[in-house]
Amino acid sequence: MVMDSKVRAIARSSVVTIDEGATVEEAAKLMGSKGIGALAVTREGRIVGIITERDVLKRVVAEGRDPKLTRVREAMTSPPITVSPDTTLREAIDLMNRKKIRRLLVEEAGRIVGIFTQRDILALTRICLYCTREVSLLAPTGNGEPLLVCGCGAIYHRSCASTVVYCLDCSAKLVEPVRVPAPEDTLAAD
């Protein structure tokens, strides 16, 4: 089952960092330019916290503080909540729910080696647009039912795609319709 998979299977290894002495404005610009919602915060090259979009909103903007003058160390969450790469997705999700957080840093041998987010979890499982059964995107190759992905991103079990022929979301042709031969085409010649 997908929830018994390990965090290492989906955690992203690229963690963007910022020094705790940088301004919150610099942090926000960096998050914006990278298209991410959090930065690991460093002190002398060691990760000591995390600053998220939510931290910026709650601890800076909502309090009327100037992001140009507020330092990241004043708005970050420290220490960061971490999990091991061998933590199951089920355990990681439970931790995120209990701590009311959306991101976990992945720590191995005392070093931060990745980041794991709610979005990563949501990207794992989809539903077949036709039968609405779960489609696991983490299933090992060769296990599970063959899939077909439409250009619009909708996913179908291959057997369901053969039934609907045209995508239910965008109407693109999924498979060539099966031509049923006329009876005279199937009779053997005498």
NUNU-577924 format. One record per atom (N, C-alpha, C, CB): y negated, z, x. Coordinates in nm, 4 decimals, m for minus. Atoms other than C-alpha are relative to their C-alpha. Glycine has a CB too. Example, Ala and Ser with C-alpha at 12.3 -4.5 7.8 and 13.67 -1.06 7.14 Angstrom:
         v         w         u
    0.1190    0.0000    0.0890
    0.4500    0.7800    1.2300
   m0.1200    0.0000    0.0900
   m0.0027    0.1246   m0.0992
    0.1190   m0.0060   m0.0820
    0.1060    0.7140    1.3670
   m0.1090    0.0730   m0.0770
   m0.0462   m0.1415    0.0414
This chain:
         v         w         u
    0.1195    0.0000    0.0846
    0.0000    0.0000    0.0000
   m0.1249    0.0000    0.0884
   m0.0004    0.1232   m0.0959
    0.1240    0.0132   m0.0764
   m0.3533   m0.0759    0.1175
   m0.0576    0.1362    0.0386
   m0.1029   m0.0788   m0.0803
    0.0621   m0.1293   m0.0282
   m0.4707    0.2869    0.0957
    0.0725    0.0782    0.1081
   m0.0060    0.0821   m0.1253
   m0.0727   m0.0653   m0.1082
   m0.2020    0.3921    0.3446
   m0.0242   m0.0685    0.1349
    0.1490    0.0017   m0.0312
    0.0354    0.0683   m0.1245
   m0.3383    0.1465    0.6023
   m0.0947    0.0890    0.0802
   m0.0655   m0.1389   m0.0287
    0.0835   m0.0808   m0.0892
   m0.5264    0.2885    0.8995
   m0.1418   m0.0558    0.0067
    0.0613    0.0056    0.1409
    0.1404    0.0378   m0.0137
   m0.9034    0.2831    0.9451
   m0.0166   m0.1088    0.1057
   m0.0854    0.1226    0.0360
    0.0121    0.0979   m0.1081
   m0.8529    0.0822    1.2670
    0.0177   m0.1428   m0.0497
    0.1018    0.0293    0.1084
   m0.0259    0.1342    0.0519
   m0.7394   m0.2133    1.0533
   m0.1267   m0.0674   m0.0526
    0.1039    0.0065   m0.1102
    0.1199    0.0624    0.0573
   m1.0853   m0.2632    0.9043
   m0.1312    0.0467    0.0620
   m0.0042    0.0265   m0.1463
    0.1253   m0.0485   m0.0599
   m1.3400   m0.0632    1.1074
   m0.0580   m0.1063    0.0916
    0.0232    0.1318    0.0784
    0.0682    0.0935   m0.0893
   m1.5967   m0.2776    1.2824
   m0.0253    0.0681    0.1330
   m0.1330   m0.0502   m0.0620
    0.0137   m0.0610   m0.1323
   m1.6070   m0.2186    1.6559
   m0.1420   m0.0081    0.0539
    0.0945   m0.0662    0.0972
    0.1379    0.0104   m0.0492
   m1.9686   m0.3221    1.7022
   m0.0878    0.1024   m0.0708
   m0.0560   m0.1433   m0.0214
    0.0867   m0.1053    0.0530
   m2.1877   m0.0165    1.6540
   m0.1368   m0.0187    0.0640
    0.0583    0.1445    0.0287
    0.1360    0.0188   m0.0505
   m2.5616   m0.0743    1.6856
   m0.0623    0.1381    0.0171
   m0.0862   m0.0901   m0.0969
    0.0553   m0.1317   m0.0303
   m2.7434    0.2181    1.8484
   m0.1517   m0.0054    0.0181
    0.0655    0.0569    0.1255
    0.1428   m0.0173   m0.0271
   m3.0967    0.3479    1.8841
   m0.0186    0.1382    0.0605
   m0.0868   m0.0175   m0.1304
    0.0269   m0.1285   m0.0636
   m3.2372    0.6275    2.0988
   m0.0702    0.0927   m0.0991
   m0.0859   m0.0186    0.1277
    0.0576   m0.0982    0.0929
   m3.3343    0.9469    1.9155
   m0.1519    0.0094    0.0115
    0.0611    0.1367    0.0249
    0.1445   m0.0054   m0.0192
   m3.6880    0.9180    2.0567
   m0.0754   m0.1175   m0.0586
   m0.0300    0.0088    0.1438
    0.0649    0.1162    0.0624
   m3.7545    0.5830    1.8901
   m0.0623    0.0421   m0.1329
    0.1020   m0.1163   m0.0217
    0.0618   m0.0317    0.1288
   m3.9719    0.5754    1.5804
    0.0903   m0.0488   m0.1140
   m0.1416   m0.0644   m0.0107
   m0.0750    0.0410    0.1187
   m3.8257    0.5445    1.2328
   m0.0360   m0.1442   m0.0361
   m0.0291    0.0954   m0.1195
    0.0385    0.1391    0.0244
   m4.0233    0.2221    1.1972
    0.0835   m0.0942    0.0865
   m0.1506   m0.0206    0.0281
   m0.0831    0.0820   m0.0883
   m3.8378    0.0794    1.4993
    0.1441   m0.0055   m0.0511
   m0.0035    0.0552    0.1441
   m0.1366   m0.0050    0.0535
   m3.5074    0.1918    1.3459
    0.0121   m0.0896   m0.1227
    0.0394    0.1452   m0.0357
   m0.0029    0.0819    0.1214
   m3.5902    0.0274    1.0128
   m0.0058   m0.1490    0.0341
   m0.1169    0.0375   m0.0927
    0.0089    0.1403   m0.0419
   m3.6887   m0.2976    1.1851
    0.1315   m0.0478    0.0615
   m0.1148   m0.0186    0.1005
   m0.1270    0.0366   m0.0623
   m3.3663   m0.2965    1.3878
    0.1085   m0.0184   m0.1068
    0.0430    0.1076    0.1026
   m0.0968    0.0142    0.1098
   m3.1557   m0.2370    1.0749
   m0.0254   m0.1294   m0.0759
   m0.0077    0.1209   m0.0964
    0.0344    0.1221    0.0724
   m3.3416   m0.5174    0.8995
    0.0374   m0.1258    0.0757
   m0.1469   m0.0018   m0.0303
   m0.0286    0.1203   m0.0793
   m3.3026   m0.7655    1.1833
    0.1499   m0.0227    0.0169
   m0.0662    0.0103    0.1372
   m0.1454    0.0111   m0.0162
   m2.9289   m0.6916    1.2160
    0.0729   m0.0110   m0.1350
    0.0529    0.1210    0.0774
   m0.0614    0.0061    0.1325
   m2.8678   m0.6862    0.8403
    0.1008    0.1117   m0.0222
    0.0675   m0.1338   m0.0196
   m0.0902   m0.1146    0.0135
   m2.7091   m0.3408    0.8542
   m0.0750    0.1170   m0.0625
    0.0593    0.0406    0.1376
    0.0618   m0.1136    0.0675
   m2.7716   m0.0091    0.6809
    0.0031    0.1294    0.0774
    0.0654    0.0212   m0.1290
   m0.0066   m0.1230   m0.0781
   m2.7145    0.2404    0.9618
    0.0020   m0.0317    0.1485
    0.1235    0.0822   m0.0387
   m0.0015    0.0088   m0.1460
   m2.7594    0.2957    1.3334
    0.0567    0.1296    0.0555
   m0.1431   m0.0274    0.0570
   m0.0439   m0.1195   m0.0715
   m2.5778    0.5348    1.5631
   m0.1162    0.0418    0.0888
    0.1323   m0.0258    0.0842
    0.1132   m0.0518   m0.0774
   m2.8326    0.7573    1.7356
    0.0511    0.0591    0.1312
   m0.0789    0.1069   m0.0814
   m0.0431   m0.0457   m0.1321
   m2.8046    0.8227    2.1073
   m0.1026    0.0940    0.0644
    0.0246   m0.1199    0.0912
    0.0813   m0.0855   m0.0870
   m2.9341    1.0884    2.3442
    0.0637   m0.0116    0.1381
   m0.0060    0.1526   m0.0514
   m0.0499    0.0210   m0.1359
   m2.8962    1.0024    2.7121
    0.1310   m0.0792   m0.0016
    0.0204    0.1351    0.0710
   m0.1154    0.0886    0.0067
   m2.6435    0.7327    2.6177
    0.1177    0.0509   m0.0811
    0.0458   m0.0277    0.1350
   m0.1093   m0.0590    0.0788
   m2.4228    0.9651    2.4093
   m0.0392    0.0028   m0.1477
    0.0337    0.1441    0.0503
    0.0301    0.0022    0.1439
   m2.4008    0.9273    2.0286
   m0.0032    0.1425   m0.0533
    0.1047   m0.0850   m0.0779
    0.0205   m0.1360    0.0501
   m2.5391    1.2396    1.8638
   m0.0293    0.0046   m0.1498
   m0.1131    0.0654    0.0752
    0.0315    0.0005    0.1420
   m2.6140    1.1289    1.5094
    0.0053   m0.1396   m0.0568
   m0.1361    0.0603   m0.0244
    0.0061    0.1274    0.0692
   m2.6571    0.8513    1.2587
   m0.1242    0.0012   m0.0878
    0.1294   m0.0262   m0.0840
    0.1137    0.0132    0.0913
   m2.9637    0.7263    1.0740
    0.0304   m0.1164   m0.0926
   m0.1359   m0.0222    0.0777
   m0.0316    0.1000    0.1019
   m2.9185    0.5345    0.7511
   m0.1245   m0.0357   m0.0801
    0.1108    0.0512   m0.0938
    0.1109    0.0367    0.0893
   m3.1425    0.3571    0.5038
   m0.0346    0.1172   m0.0913
    0.0364   m0.1252   m0.0846
    0.0213   m0.1141    0.0890
   m3.0964    0.6569    0.2767
   m0.0766    0.1108    0.0713
    0.1341    0.0535   m0.0519
    0.0732   m0.1008   m0.0781
   m3.2150    0.8929    0.5539
   m0.1478   m0.0370    0.0089
    0.0604    0.0138    0.1422
    0.1383    0.0464   m0.0100
   m3.5287    0.6827    0.5963
   m0.0722    0.0231   m0.1323
   m0.0050   m0.1496    0.0390
    0.0631   m0.0190    0.1312
   m3.5982    0.6907    0.2226
   m0.0225    0.1473   m0.0330
    0.0851   m0.0638   m0.1083
    0.0084   m0.1409    0.0401
   m3.5249    1.0608    0.1650
   m0.0832    0.0860    0.0952
    0.1384    0.0576   m0.0101
    0.0602   m0.0911   m0.0969
   m3.6535    1.2164    0.4865
   m0.1328   m0.0481    0.0567
    0.0948    0.0226    0.1117
    0.1267    0.0519   m0.0524
   m3.9477    0.9926    0.5648
   m0.0870   m0.0495   m0.1156
    0.0251   m0.1147    0.1025
    0.0821    0.0610    0.1052
   m4.0745    0.7762    0.2779
   m0.0259    0.0971   m0.1152
    0.0678   m0.1263   m0.0532
    0.0162   m0.0907    0.1147
   m4.0118    1.0262   m0.0059
   m0.0833    0.1231    0.0341
    0.1361    0.0438   m0.0513
    0.0796   m0.1160   m0.0416
   m4.1769    1.3029    0.1971
   m0.1400   m0.0392    0.0463
    0.0713    0.0746    0.1115
    0.1336    0.0456   m0.0358
   m4.4845    1.0894    0.2694
   m0.0281    0.0003    0.1503
   m0.1007    0.0849   m0.0685
    0.0180    0.0006   m0.1460
   m4.4262    1.0869    0.6460
   m0.0230   m0.1432    0.0481
    0.1239    0.0625    0.0719
    0.0313    0.1312   m0.0568
   m4.5511    0.8002    0.8593
    0.1163   m0.0462    0.0880
   m0.1326    0.0049    0.0820
   m0.1129    0.0473   m0.0797
   m4.2542    0.5960    0.9918
   m0.0389   m0.0412    0.1421
    0.0652   m0.1162   m0.0695
    0.0465    0.0369   m0.1345
   m4.4682    0.4885    1.2883
   m0.0107    0.1225    0.0911
   m0.1363   m0.0707   m0.0083
    0.0164   m0.1227   m0.0776
   m4.5075    0.8513    1.3973
    0.1242    0.0891   m0.0028
   m0.1186    0.0773   m0.0517
   m0.1200   m0.0825    0.0138
   m4.1775    1.0047    1.2824
    0.1086   m0.0517    0.0925
    0.0498    0.0014   m0.1462
   m0.1064    0.0356   m0.0934
   m3.9025    1.0059    1.5436
    0.1353    0.0003   m0.0713
    0.0019    0.0975    0.1199
   m0.1344    0.0118    0.0576
   m3.5451    0.9107    1.4630
    0.0686    0.1363   m0.0030
    0.0852   m0.1011    0.0804
   m0.0654   m0.1322   m0.0055
   m3.4283    1.2607    1.5698
   m0.0389    0.0879   m0.1186
   m0.0360    0.0715    0.1307
    0.0480   m0.0807    0.1119
   m3.6338    1.4043    1.2802
    0.0612   m0.0436   m0.1337
   m0.1516   m0.0079   m0.0079
   m0.0528    0.0526    0.1255
   m3.4664    1.1876    1.0158
    0.1512   m0.0214    0.0009
   m0.0677   m0.1291   m0.0321
   m0.1430    0.0315   m0.0109
   m3.1107    1.1413    1.1446
    0.0875    0.1117   m0.0558
    0.0370   m0.0260    0.1456
   m0.1015   m0.0978    0.0356
   m2.7966    1.3172    1.0303
    0.0772    0.0301    0.1277
    0.0948   m0.0522   m0.1153
   m0.0674   m0.0387   m0.1234
   m2.6446    1.5146    1.3144
    0.0717    0.1327   m0.0230
   m0.1010    0.0109    0.1184
   m0.0818    0.1000   m0.0687
   m2.3706    1.5621    1.4111
    0.0546   m0.1004   m0.1014
    0.1162    0.0678    0.0779
   m0.0551    0.0992    0.0926
   m2.2249    1.2441    1.2654
    0.1409    0.0406   m0.0433
    0.0020   m0.1405    0.0654
   m0.1354   m0.0263    0.0486
   m1.9116    1.2725    1.0551
    0.0875   m0.1139    0.0497
    0.0050    0.0126   m0.1579
   m0.0852    0.1001   m0.0625
   m1.6296    1.0933    1.2320
    0.1444    0.0127   m0.0479
   m0.0062    0.0127    0.1519
   m0.1446    0.0011    0.0255
   m1.2662    0.9962    1.1781
    0.0679   m0.0687    0.1170
    0.0344   m0.0722   m0.1351
   m0.0816    0.0652   m0.1021
   m0.9883    0.8847    1.4071
    0.0380   m0.1394   m0.0495
    0.1275    0.0846    0.0330
   m0.0457    0.1329    0.0432
   m0.8791    0.5180    1.4048
    0.1320    0.0064   m0.0762
    0.0152   m0.0920    0.1207
   m0.1285   m0.0137    0.0673
   m0.5417    0.6468    1.2802
   m0.0087    0.0708   m0.1351
    0.0946    0.0741    0.0886
    0.0201   m0.0582    0.1320
   m0.6905    0.8108    0.9712
    0.0336   m0.1057   m0.1045
   m0.1463    0.0521   m0.0175
   m0.0304    0.0978    0.1052
   m0.5581    0.6468    0.6543
   m0.1257   m0.0270   m0.0819
    0.1154    0.0506   m0.0920
    0.1139    0.0335    0.0858
   m0.7994    0.4704    0.4231
   m0.0130    0.1030   m0.1117
    0.0157   m0.1424   m0.0592
    0.0004   m0.1016    0.1067
   m0.7008    0.7210    0.1532
   m0.0731    0.1257    0.0473
    0.1454    0.0353   m0.0432
    0.0650   m0.1192   m0.0552
   m0.8099    1.0119    0.3788
   m0.1480   m0.0246    0.0260
    0.0691    0.0433    0.1294
    0.1402    0.0326   m0.0295
   m1.1307    0.8373    0.4851
   m0.0826   m0.0057   m0.1286
   m0.0095   m0.1348    0.0753
    0.0709    0.0084    0.1286
   m1.2295    0.7621    0.1249
   m0.0201    0.1386   m0.0586
    0.0773   m0.0888   m0.0997
    0.0113   m0.1365    0.0502
   m1.1582    1.1213    0.0248
   m0.1112    0.0750    0.0733
    0.1340    0.0743    0.0154
    0.1042   m0.0654   m0.0800
   m1.3778    1.2477    0.3108
   m0.1385   m0.0504   m0.0407
    0.0237   m0.0250    0.1507
    0.1290    0.0564    0.0393
   m1.6600    1.0106    0.2137
   m0.0436    0.0547   m0.1365
    0.0078   m0.1542   m0.0040
    0.0321   m0.0537    0.1323
   m1.6425    1.1292   m0.1480
   m0.0398    0.1469    0.0072
    0.1188   m0.0169   m0.0941
    0.0309   m0.1432   m0.0101
   m1.6382    1.4977   m0.0540
   m0.1331    0.0251    0.0687
    0.1103    0.0723    0.0752
    0.1248   m0.0185   m0.0751
   m1.9288    1.4622    0.1914
   m0.1173   m0.0776   m0.0597
    0.0201   m0.0423    0.1442
    0.1018    0.0825    0.0671
   m2.1179    1.2208   m0.0375
   m0.0724   m0.0910    0.1000
   m0.1024    0.0900   m0.0728
    0.0547    0.0923   m0.0986
   m2.1646    0.9675    0.2410
    0.0622   m0.1377   m0.0190
    0.0245    0.0518    0.1437
   m0.0472    0.1376    0.0145
   m2.1179    0.5916    0.2656
    0.0551   m0.0591    0.1288
   m0.1113   m0.0863   m0.0499
   m0.0423    0.0524   m0.1300
   m2.0356    0.5536    0.6351
    0.0630    0.1100    0.0835
   m0.1190   m0.0621    0.0751
   m0.0627   m0.0910   m0.0955
   m1.8114    0.7146    0.8919
    0.0037   m0.0687    0.1358
    0.1440    0.0412   m0.0462
   m0.0184    0.0545   m0.1339
   m1.8177    0.6656    1.2648
    0.1449    0.0255    0.0398
   m0.1003    0.0641    0.1033
   m0.1389   m0.0103   m0.0436
   m1.4771    0.6082    1.4220
    0.0001    0.0462    0.1447
    0.0758   m0.1362   m0.0162
    0.0006   m0.0622   m0.1322
   m1.4102    0.8293    1.7232
    0.1412    0.0042    0.0573
   m0.0591    0.1421   m0.0071
   m0.1284   m0.0036   m0.0693
   m1.1300    0.7957    1.9760
   m0.0231    0.0501    0.1422
    0.0682   m0.1407    0.0004
    0.0117   m0.0590   m0.1342
   m1.0895    1.0063    2.2916
   m0.1445    0.0394    0.0328
    0.0520   m0.0985    0.1056
    0.1363   m0.0476   m0.0229
   m1.4394    1.1498    2.2479
   m0.1078   m0.1064    0.0010
   m0.0046    0.0709    0.1270
    0.0981    0.1102    0.0015
   m1.6076    0.8074    2.2208
   m0.0048   m0.0636   m0.1384
    0.0351   m0.1073    0.1074
    0.0146    0.0730    0.1252
   m1.7448    0.6266    1.9164
    0.0439   m0.1435    0.0265
   m0.1478    0.0063   m0.0545
   m0.0572    0.1330   m0.0231
   m1.5431    0.3054    1.8917
   m0.0191   m0.0945   m0.1197
    0.1482    0.0129    0.0314
    0.0201    0.0871    0.1155
   m1.6440    0.1744    1.5498
   m0.0729    0.0700   m0.1119
    0.1318   m0.0514   m0.0503
    0.0634   m0.0532    0.1203
   m1.7999    0.2221    1.2101
    0.0777   m0.0523   m0.1202
   m0.1519   m0.0402   m0.0081
   m0.0790    0.0274    0.1196
   m1.6347    0.2247    0.8694
   m0.0886    0.0306   m0.1202
    0.1333    0.0849   m0.0030
    0.0924   m0.0184    0.1123
   m1.8291    0.1802    0.5433
    0.0684   m0.0211   m0.1338
   m0.1177   m0.0949    0.0127
   m0.0504    0.0241    0.1360
   m1.7772    0.1789    0.1683
    0.0160   m0.1495   m0.0253
   m0.0951    0.0620   m0.1053
   m0.0069    0.1452    0.0185
   m1.8441   m0.1945    0.1760
    0.1282   m0.0564    0.0608
   m0.1228   m0.0682    0.0628
   m0.1255    0.0437   m0.0622
   m1.5476   m0.2382    0.4125
    0.1175    0.0242   m0.0943
    0.0230    0.0737    0.1339
   m0.1070   m0.0337    0.0945
   m1.3268   m0.0688    0.1536
   m0.0014   m0.0978   m0.1172
   m0.0154    0.1459   m0.0510
    0.0102    0.0905    0.1146
   m1.4568   m0.2821   m0.1315
    0.0452   m0.1414    0.0343
   m0.1428   m0.0032   m0.0513
   m0.0386    0.1347   m0.0416
   m1.3928   m0.5982    0.0687
    0.1514   m0.0161    0.0137
   m0.0666   m0.0341    0.1314
   m0.1449    0.0065   m0.0199
   m1.0241   m0.5096    0.1057
    0.0783   m0.0501   m0.1198
    0.0503    0.1335    0.0368
   m0.0780    0.0284    0.1188
   m0.9094   m0.5470   m0.2480
   m0.0834   m0.0778   m0.1002
    0.0520    0.1293   m0.0624
    0.0635    0.0812    0.1033
   m0.9977   m0.8090   m0.5015
    0.0994   m0.0131   m0.1132
   m0.0441   m0.1407    0.0544
   m0.0922    0.0257    0.1097
   m0.8464   m0.9150   m0.8292
    0.0129   m0.1494   m0.0211
   m0.0470    0.0694   m0.1293
   m0.0215    0.1393    0.0367
   m0.6957   m1.2439   m0.9312
   m0.0852   m0.0241   m0.1235
    0.1534   m0.0324   m0.0264
    0.0917    0.0253    0.1104
   m0.9545   m1.3950   m1.1611
    0.0733   m0.0386   m0.1286
   m0.0976   m0.1092    0.0382
   m0.0762    0.0406    0.1180
   m0.6808   m1.5198   m1.3957
    0.0797    0.1162   m0.0594
    0.0940   m0.1143    0.0356
   m0.0893   m0.1032    0.0553
   m0.4260   m1.2400   m1.4307
   m0.0551    0.1413    0.0167
    0.1360   m0.0088    0.0662
    0.0678   m0.1270   m0.0300
   m0.6535   m0.9548   m1.3066
    0.0874    0.1010    0.0742
   m0.0486    0.0621   m0.1276
   m0.0793   m0.0891   m0.0851
   m0.3749   m0.8104   m1.0909
   m0.0676    0.0099    0.1357
    0.1471   m0.0509    0.0145
    0.0592   m0.0232   m0.1313
   m0.4787   m0.6651   m0.7556
    0.0488   m0.1019    0.1023
    0.0318    0.1410    0.0478
   m0.0313    0.0892   m0.1111
   m0.4915   m0.9013   m0.4597
   m0.0428    0.0739    0.1256
   m0.0723   m0.1414   m0.0135
    0.0324   m0.0724   m0.1226
   m0.4709   m0.7176   m0.1282
   m0.0315   m0.0990    0.1109
    0.1162    0.0932    0.0417
    0.0383    0.0869   m0.1104
   m0.6531   m0.8868    0.1556
    0.0437    0.0588    0.1340
   m0.1511   m0.0230   m0.0007
   m0.0457   m0.0646   m0.1215
   m0.4969   m0.6481    0.4073
    0.1513   m0.0108    0.0154
   m0.0425    0.1456    0.0007
   m0.1459    0.0113   m0.0048
   m0.1343   m0.7330    0.3311
    0.0418   m0.0776    0.1236
    0.0543   m0.0683   m0.1273
   m0.0470    0.0725   m0.1177
    0.0590   m0.8386    0.6400
    0.0426   m0.1415   m0.0363
    0.1159    0.0745    0.0658
   m0.0382    0.1391    0.0216
    0.1232   m1.2109    0.6744
    0.1468   m0.0069   m0.0380
   m0.0277   m0.0851    0.1257
   m0.1380    0.0164    0.0430
    0.4365   m1.3128    0.4927
    0.0386    0.0949   m0.1119
    0.0920    0.0196    0.1161
   m0.0295   m0.0920    0.1102
    0.4306   m1.0167    0.2524
   m0.0954   m0.0286   m0.1140
   m0.0113    0.1486    0.0454
    0.0852    0.0197    0.1149
    0.2966   m1.0526   m0.0949
    0.0007   m0.1444   m0.0468
   m0.1401    0.0432    0.0318
    0.0038    0.1305    0.0645
    0.2286   m1.3472   m0.3171
   m0.1025   m0.0908    0.0681
   m0.0326    0.0150   m0.1493
    0.0973    0.0921   m0.0600
    0.0579   m1.6606   m0.1756
   m0.1291   m0.0047   m0.0819
    0.0600   m0.1412    0.0117
    0.1309   m0.0013    0.0656
   m0.3142   m1.6790   m0.2546
   m0.0690   m0.1340    0.0130
   m0.0881    0.1097    0.0583
    0.0864    0.1161   m0.0073
   m0.5644   m1.9527   m0.3217
   m0.1425    0.0512   m0.0192
    0.0388   m0.1095   m0.1076
    0.1390   m0.0433    0.0090
   m0.9360   m1.8960   m0.2613
   m0.0849   m0.1212   m0.0338
   m0.0478    0.0671    0.1328
    0.0906    0.1069    0.0415
   m1.1863   m2.1145   m0.4450
   m0.1215   m0.0007    0.0935
   m0.0442    0.0183   m0.1496
    0.1214    0.0110   m0.0798
   m1.4994   m2.2360   m0.2666
   m0.1063    0.1013   m0.0396
   m0.0561   m0.1384   m0.0118
    0.0994   m0.0981    0.0460
   m1.7038   m1.9909   m0.4769
    0.0375    0.1425    0.0387
   m0.0164   m0.0090   m0.1512
   m0.0443   m0.1324   m0.0414
   m1.5010   m1.6998   m0.3402
    0.0987    0.0655   m0.0945
   m0.1171    0.0881    0.0154
   m0.0973   m0.0559    0.0940
   m1.2868   m1.6336   m0.6474
    0.1402   m0.0161    0.0583
   m0.0104   m0.0692   m0.1397
   m0.1358    0.0019   m0.0540
   m0.9284   m1.5512   m0.5570
    0.0997   m0.0069   m0.1145
    0.0266    0.1247    0.0882
   m0.1076    0.0144    0.0975
   m0.6152   m1.6502   m0.7459
    0.1336    0.0128    0.0719
   m0.0099   m0.1360   m0.0752
   m0.1372    0.0150   m0.0481
   m0.2459   m1.5968   m0.6945
    0.0297   m0.1490   m0.0149
    0.1051    0.0923   m0.0811
   m0.0263    0.1446    0.0048
   m0.1152   m1.9480   m0.6240
    0.0634   m0.0391   m0.1336
    0.0921   m0.0425    0.1169
   m0.0630    0.0314    0.1286
    0.0997   m1.9349   m0.9378
   m0.1025    0.0015   m0.1133
    0.1130    0.0998   m0.0299
    0.1050   m0.0052    0.1028
   m0.2052   m1.8401   m1.1471
   m0.0909   m0.1228    0.0106
   m0.0838    0.1304    0.0137
    0.0848    0.1181   m0.0204
   m0.4127   m2.1219   m0.9921
    0.0665   m0.1226   m0.0604
   m0.0280   m0.0226    0.1505
   m0.0718    0.1140    0.0583
   m0.1428   m2.3674   m1.1009
   m0.0086    0.0010   m0.1515
    0.1463    0.0010    0.0435
    0.0107   m0.0123    0.1457
   m0.1761   m2.2366   m1.4544
   m0.1387   m0.0379   m0.0489
    0.0332    0.1423   m0.0440
    0.1361    0.0240    0.0487
   m0.5561   m2.2492   m1.4830
   m0.0580   m0.1326    0.0486
   m0.0904    0.1133    0.0430
    0.0393    0.1277   m0.0599
   m0.6096   m2.5610   m1.2632
   m0.1478   m0.0020    0.0415
    0.0274   m0.1135   m0.0979
    0.1428   m0.0015   m0.0316
   m0.9920   m2.5175   m1.2756
   m0.0488    0.1443    0.0103
   m0.0813   m0.0777   m0.1072
    0.0503   m0.1358   m0.0230
   m1.1754   m2.2094   m1.1434
   m0.0713    0.0523   m0.1240
   m0.0951    0.0031    0.1211
    0.0614   m0.0620    0.1174
   m1.2750   m1.9737   m1.4228
   m0.1448    0.0398    0.0264
    0.0802    0.1223   m0.0429
    0.1353   m0.0408   m0.0348
   m1.5942   m1.8860   m1.2345
   m0.0941   m0.1190    0.0157
    0.0020    0.0807    0.1275
    0.0906    0.1113   m0.0299
   m1.7342   m2.2199   m1.1159
    0.0497   m0.1360   m0.0505
   m0.0219   m0.0076    0.1484
   m0.0601    0.1222    0.0563
   m1.5071   m2.4816   m1.2812
    0.0468   m0.1016    0.1034
   m0.0981   m0.0660   m0.0899
   m0.0513    0.0920   m0.1028
   m1.4061   m2.6381   m0.9477
    0.1501   m0.0170   m0.0185
   m0.0320    0.0523    0.1437
   m0.1431    0.0258    0.0113
   m1.0630   m2.7984   m0.9409
    0.0724    0.0810    0.1073
    0.0313   m0.1527    0.0140
   m0.0766   m0.0827   m0.0924
   m0.8175   m2.5549   m0.7825
    0.1222   m0.0730    0.0531
    0.0423    0.1286   m0.0677
   m0.1229    0.0710   m0.0369
   m0.5010   m2.7627   m0.7819
    0.0063   m0.1301   m0.0783
    0.1268    0.0873   m0.0273
   m0.0219    0.1240    0.0738
   m0.3974   m3.1085   m0.8820
    0.0905    0.0296   m0.1183
    0.0618   m0.1102    0.0912
   m0.0864   m0.0254    0.1158
   m0.2583   m3.1000   m1.2340
    0.1363   m0.0668    0.0207
   m0.0665   m0.0517   m0.1307
   m0.1349    0.0546   m0.0106
    0.1131   m3.1576   m1.2545
    0.0167   m0.1085   m0.1044
    0.1074    0.1108   m0.0176
   m0.0224    0.1107    0.0927
    0.1981   m3.4924   m1.4070
    0.1414    0.0129   m0.0537
   m0.0220   m0.1391    0.0692
   m0.1307   m0.0076    0.0638
    0.4787   m3.4635   m1.6545
    0.0439   m0.1429   m0.0274
   m0.0039    0.0862   m0.1323
   m0.0420    0.1382    0.0191
    0.6800   m3.7877   m1.6463
    0.0409   m0.0264   m0.1454
    0.1160   m0.0332    0.0943
   m0.0437    0.0425    0.1336
    0.7414   m3.9784   m1.9639
    0.1523   m0.0053    0.0000
   m0.0616   m0.1397   m0.0394
   m0.1469   m0.0004    0.0065
    1.1044   m3.9636   m2.0858
    0.0620   m0.1264    0.0586
    0.0451    0.0161   m0.1438
   m0.0592    0.1249   m0.0520
    1.1625   m4.3317   m2.0005
   m0.0037   m0.0056    0.1532
   m0.0741   m0.1218   m0.0579
    0.0081   m0.0022   m0.1452
    1.0597   m4.2583   m1.6389
    0.1096    0.0851    0.0615
   m0.1350    0.0508    0.0437
   m0.1024   m0.0880   m0.0528
    1.3364   m4.0011   m1.6039
    0.1415   m0.0471   m0.0313
   m0.0198    0.1377   m0.0538
   m0.1345    0.0482    0.0343
    1.6255   m4.1991   m1.7537
    0.0539   m0.0872    0.1117
   m0.0015   m0.0785   m0.1331
   m0.0651    0.0808   m0.1028
    1.8707   m4.3498   m1.5099
    0.0265   m0.1401   m0.0558
    0.1327    0.0669    0.0479
   m0.0254    0.1378    0.0425
    1.9089   m4.7271   m1.5225
    0.1503   m0.0216   m0.0099
   m0.0643   m0.1023    0.0988
   m0.1440    0.0280    0.0159
    2.2484   m4.8528   m1.6505
    0.0433   m0.1105    0.0855
    0.0342   m0.0319   m0.1408
